Amino acid sequence: MRKRLTTRFTERFGIEHPIALAPMDKVAGGRLAAAVSAAGGLGLIGGGYGEATWLDQAISEAGNQRVGVGFITWSVAQQPDVIEAALARAPAGLMVSFGDAEDIVAAAKAADVPTLWQIQRLSQAEQALRAGVDVLVVQGQEAGGHGMDRGLTALLPAARDLAGPEQIILAAGGIADGRGLAATLMLGADGVMMGTRFWATTEADGTAAAKAALVATGGDDTVRSKVFDIARGVDWPWHFTGRIVANNFLNRWHGNIDGLKDEAAAQQAIYEASDPDDFSTRVLIAGEALDLVVSIETARDIIEATVSETHALLSKSSRFLAS
Ligand SMILES: Cc1cc2nc3c(=O)[nH]c(=O)nc-3n(C[C@H](O)[C@H](O)[C@H](O)COP(=O)(O)O)c2cc1C
């Protein structure tokens, strides 16, 4: 019999497994989001900075599968028409990360679309809860991509204490298998959001070279930095850094951010002129979970293995109880 887990998250979204796809910019397209939903999770398209035509295409690519969409808040907040267009497609959920999202949550509520808000600090959790968000996504610094500096192990139970027993919470950052899911359920989550693990799938957007690089590297190779935001000319708020795989370009500038800013135009030109698959210059965004990524799999295989491993771990957990 196929193993199942039930949590407030699966019940609220009417899904089989407490696993969500992180809405990864340039990686979580319609194909991957649909594959995650088809396998019983919650697929979220990476709406990124808010490119309307790309988003339209990704939602169409997902076909009849019920998928949601996630945006980088500070960027999309300047483009209310993109939010409106996404809500008009009646997504399974609207996720926001990185910035003040009260107005977006209110618009989603008015459209009857469930909301997810990814936070990195308890003060941000308070803000999201005040806005009445449906799902609080608690992101630890282990995560691939943008985030902040707090580890998940203390932040997650503290977010649970703050939010109370009924709030739906997902854990994000460093989770790639059933051990991560079982552990975060114990720390107070109702499920997980995985990015790095789903990046290394057959369905993820991205080249074979990028996926091979994910398999070839590990968590020790990653670092949080602002180098690639400057190299790509993206104006991220100062308190967010991005976890990426270190490379020659990073190593040259990581300890000299002011020098990079002084030379920003020239370095952006070098970056843009490089081959998109040359990962000695180009950024490969991924998190500490790379240690656990040893092959490219399908989204379904990852979800089924994660659920069945979690089930086995939880079933055996009574062995720790002394009589
Ligand atoms: C390649 C990549 C791109 C990402 N892009 C986004 C994004 O556009 N918006 C967002 O909210 N989070 C983004 N994230 C962060 C995820 O939402 C999530 O917090 C993270 O993937 C969870 O940690 P993990 O990578 O260890 O699973 C990205 C992560 C990765 C790995």
The ligand as an SDF file (V2000), in Angstrom:
LIG
                    3D

 31 33  0  0  0  0  0  0  0  0999 V2000
   17.2960   27.9680   -8.0230 C   0  0  0  0  0  0  0  0  0  0  0  0
   16.4870   28.6260   -6.9500 C   0  0  0  0  0  0  0  0  0  0  0  0
   15.7230   29.7360   -7.2720 C   0  0  0  0  0  0  0  0  0  0  0  0
   14.9110   30.3240   -6.2990 C   0  0  0  0  0  0  0  0  0  0  0  0
   14.1150   31.3660   -6.6660 N   0  0  0  0  0  0  0  0  0  0  0  0
   13.1950   31.8120   -5.7830 C   0  0  0  0  0  0  0  0  0  0  0  0
   12.2290   32.7670   -6.1890 C   0  0  0  0  0  0  0  0  0  0  0  0
   12.2180   33.2260   -7.3300 O   0  0  0  0  0  0  0  0  0  0  0  0
   11.3000   33.1800   -5.2960 N   0  0  0  0  0  0  0  0  0  0  0  0
   11.2780   32.6770   -4.0080 C   0  0  0  0  0  0  0  0  0  0  0  0
   10.3950   33.0120   -3.2530 O   0  0  0  0  0  0  0  0  0  0  0  0
   12.1990   31.8000   -3.5910 N   0  0  0  0  0  0  0  0  0  0  0  0
   13.1440   31.3430   -4.4370 C   0  0  0  0  0  0  0  0  0  0  0  0
   14.0480   30.4130   -4.0170 N   0  0  0  0  0  0  0  0  0  0  0  0
   14.0690   30.0070   -2.5860 C   0  0  0  0  0  0  0  0  0  0  0  0
   12.9510   29.0170   -2.2810 C   0  0  0  0  0  0  0  0  0  0  0  0
   11.7220   29.6840   -2.1440 O   0  0  0  0  0  0  0  0  0  0  0  0
   13.1560   28.1800   -1.0090 C   0  0  0  0  0  0  0  0  0  0  0  0
   13.2220   28.9910    0.1200 O   0  0  0  0  0  0  0  0  0  0  0  0
   14.3910   27.3170   -1.0230 C   0  0  0  0  0  0  0  0  0  0  0  0
   14.5610   26.6860   -2.2560 O   0  0  0  0  0  0  0  0  0  0  0  0
   14.2840   26.2500    0.0610 C   0  0  0  0  0  0  0  0  0  0  0  0
   15.5310   25.6970    0.3720 O   0  0  0  0  0  0  0  0  0  0  0  0
   16.1980   24.4890   -0.4460 P   0  0  0  0  0  0  0  0  0  0  0  0
   16.6910   25.0960   -1.7010 O   0  0  0  0  0  0  0  0  0  0  0  0
   17.2640   24.0450    0.4720 O   0  0  0  0  0  0  0  0  0  0  0  0
   15.1370   23.4550   -0.6640 O   0  0  0  0  0  0  0  0  0  0  0  0
   14.9070   29.8180   -4.9660 C   0  0  0  0  0  0  0  0  0  0  0  0
   15.6970   28.7270   -4.6420 C   0  0  0  0  0  0  0  0  0  0  0  0
   16.4880   28.1190   -5.6230 C   0  0  0  0  0  0  0  0  0  0  0  0
   17.3030   26.9180   -5.2390 C   0  0  0  0  0  0  0  0  0  0  0  0
  1  2  1  0
  2  3  1  0
  2 30  2  0
  3  4  2  0
  4  5  1  0
  4 28  1  0
  5  6  2  0
  6  7  1  0
  6 13  1  0
  7  8  2  0
  7  9  1  0
  9 10  1  0
 10 11  2  0
 10 12  1  0
 12 13  2  0
 13 14  1  0
 14 15  1  0
 14 28  1  0
 15 16  1  0
 16 17  1  0
 16 18  1  0
 18 19  1  0
 18 20  1  0
 20 21  1  0
 20 22  1  0
 22 23  1  0
 23 24  1  0
 24 25  2  0
 24 26  1  0
 24 27  1  0
 28 29  2  0
 29 30  1  0
 30 31  1  0
M  END
$$$$
